[in-house]
Amino acid sequence: MDGKELRRAFGQFATGITVVGVNNGDRLHGMTANSFTSVSLDPPLLLVNVIKGSNTHGLIEAAGRFAISVLTEKQQIWSDQFAGRFPEKKGVFDAPHHLGQLGQPILEGSLAWFECTLHAAYDGGDHTIFVGKVESFGTDPNAGEPLLFCNSRYQRLVPAP
Ligand SMILES: Cc1cc2nc3c(=O)[nH]c(=O)nc-3n(C[C@H](O)[C@H](O)[C@H](O)COP(=O)(O)OP(=O)(O)OC[C@H]3O[C@@H](n4cnc5c(N)ncnc54)[C@H](O)[C@@H]3O)c2cc1C
């Protein structure tokens, strides 16, 4: 199977973009992720797939908690930064944020945010499927339009006619 082609095929599925924020007590860390999915209302669960061997993977396992911030199109810069596109900013968490009830970093200006404890972790090949139990959440209806990702590009929401 051609991995590049498979990646391209997966990439046809349009998604929003989130930043997974983790505070392990020593430092704050962020990772751009579009694998976020809501899972269950009762109990309140969500998931994110995180590549094994990454900083984020180890930090979520160690902290046992994390936050998800759903980005608007005005936050594209943070998507780039937390995807590692600015090597000089590696490990820097300078996005405007506040800490939630669990101490996890939530980006200011996000459309929605969820603060979670780690509920389960499932093997997902080269990724781990982290299921979070939502302990608190919020939305900002005035934050703006969502930032979208499809076909390896950022996209904008255009209402259907
Ligand atoms: C729109 C978008 C959506 C994304 N969605 C996801 C997603 O859902 N899940 C996801 O996991 N990633 C996703 N990514 C990629 C992710 O944001 C980046 O890989 C990010 O840099 C990870 O941050 P980190 O600090 O945890 O990773 P790092 O620790 O910097 O690791 C990044 C990559 O380098 C590898 N790596 C780290 N150290 C070494 C080493 N010493 N030797 C060899 N390889 C090493 C890791 O395994 C990983 O593949 C997405 C990126 C974009 C742009």
The ligand as a Gaussian input file, in Angstrom:
#p B3LYP/6-31G(d) Opt

LIG

0 1
 C       -3.568000      20.570000      10.484000
 C       -2.710000      19.607000      11.259000
 C       -3.293000      18.576000      11.974000
 C       -2.516000      17.666000      12.719000
 N       -3.131000      16.690000      13.409000
 C       -2.404000      15.822000      14.151000
 C       -3.060000      14.818000      14.918000
 O       -4.284000      14.717000      14.954000
 N       -2.274000      13.975000      15.647000
 C       -0.891000      14.072000      15.636000
 O       -0.238000      13.267000      16.314000
 N       -0.252000      15.014000      14.918000
 C       -0.978000      15.904000      14.189000
 N       -0.354000      16.881000      13.483000
 C        1.112000      16.985000      13.537000
 C        1.586000      17.632000      14.847000
 O        0.941000      18.864000      15.067000
 C        3.117000      17.872000      14.797000
 O        3.790000      16.646000      14.595000
 C        3.646000      18.511000      16.084000
 O        4.938000      18.986000      15.859000
 C        3.669000      17.548000      17.259000
 O        4.129000      18.272000      18.378000
 P        5.067000      17.588000      19.477000
 O        5.850000      18.678000      20.135000
 O        4.284000      16.699000      20.359000
 O        5.934000      16.680000      18.561000
 P        7.478000      16.338000      18.550000
 O        7.866000      15.728000      19.844000
 O        8.268000      17.469000      18.023000
 O        7.387000      15.187000      17.448000
 C        6.938000      15.487000      16.137000
 C        7.259000      14.287000      15.258000
 O        8.650000      14.016000      15.269000
 C        8.856000      12.683000      15.744000
 N       10.049000      12.734000      16.593000
 C       10.199000      13.415000      17.763000
 N       11.419000      13.228000      18.240000
 C       12.061000      12.428000      17.375000
 C       13.372000      11.878000      17.307000
 N       14.287000      12.113000      18.246000
 N       13.680000      11.110000      16.245000
 C       12.782000      10.863000      15.288000
 N       11.525000      11.357000      15.284000
 C       11.185000      12.106000      16.314000
 C        7.622000      12.292000      16.528000
 O        7.392000      10.899000      16.552000
 C        6.580000      13.003000      15.710000
 O        6.250000      12.256000      14.567000
 C       -1.110000      17.810000      12.729000
 C       -0.506000      18.855000      12.006000
 C       -1.295000      19.746000      11.292000
 C       -0.626000      20.872000      10.542000

